[in-house]
Amino acid sequence: MKYDYTCDSCLITFEVKSGMKDMPVSAICPQCDKPARRVFHLLNVTWGSGCWQFGEDGLGDEPCHNW
């Protein structure tokens, strides 16, 4: 996974790669070598009038019943 970090000192944003099961990484700014903080983004979820389920092939290509 790639995580975004922002340096409070020089205000640049950069990415750090880390596994999902790994503990949160303490990142150091590549420009000024000071600690940076992780940036969290909001997740945008939109619900439609229908729904989809996964088929046997693992793809979401089969419509399911509306509730």
PEVEN-V368570 format. One record per residue. PSI is psi as a letter, one per 20 degrees, with the letter a starting at -180 (NA if undefined). OMEGA is omega in degrees with one decimal (999 if undefined). D_CENTER is the distance of its C-alpha to the mean C-alpha in Angstrom with 2 decimals. Layout:
# PEVEN-V368570
psi/omega/d_center
PSI/OMEGA/D_CENTER
PSI/OMEGA/D_CENTER
This chain:
# PEVEN-V368570
psi/omega/d_center
q/175.5/7.36
p/179.6/7.12
q/178.6/6.72
p/175.9/8.61
q/176.8/11.97
p/176.9/14.97
p/178.7/18.55
i/-177.8/20.77
g/-176.8/23.79
i/172.8/23.37
k/175.3/20.39
q/175.7/18.58
p/-179.3/14.81
r/-178.3/13.71
q/174.4/11.14
p/176.9/11.65
p/179.1/11.21
q/177.7/11.37
q/-179.0/11.75
h/-178.2/10.07
i/-180.0/13.62
q/174.5/14.38
q/178.0/15.16
p/-176.2/13.23
p/170.4/14.43
o/-174.6/16.90
q/175.3/16.49
p/-179.0/19.56
p/179.2/19.75
i/-177.8/21.02
g/-174.6/23.33
j/177.9/25.10
k/176.0/24.33
q/-179.4/23.50
q/178.7/20.76
r/179.6/17.44
q/-178.9/15.08
q/179.5/11.34
p/177.5/9.92
p/-179.4/8.00
q/176.4/7.30
q/177.9/9.12
p/-179.3/8.47
o/179.7/11.47
p/178.4/13.52
p/177.9/16.94
p/178.8/19.71
a/-178.0/22.52
i/179.8/26.06
a/176.0/25.60
r/-179.0/23.40
q/177.0/22.66
r/-179.2/22.77
p/176.9/22.20
a/-179.2/25.40
h/-179.9/26.96
j/178.2/25.33
j/179.7/21.78
q/179.6/21.23
m/-173.5/20.86
j/-179.6/24.22
p/178.9/26.51
q/175.8/27.07
r/-177.7/27.61
q/174.4/29.99
q/-179.6/29.27
NA/999/29.77
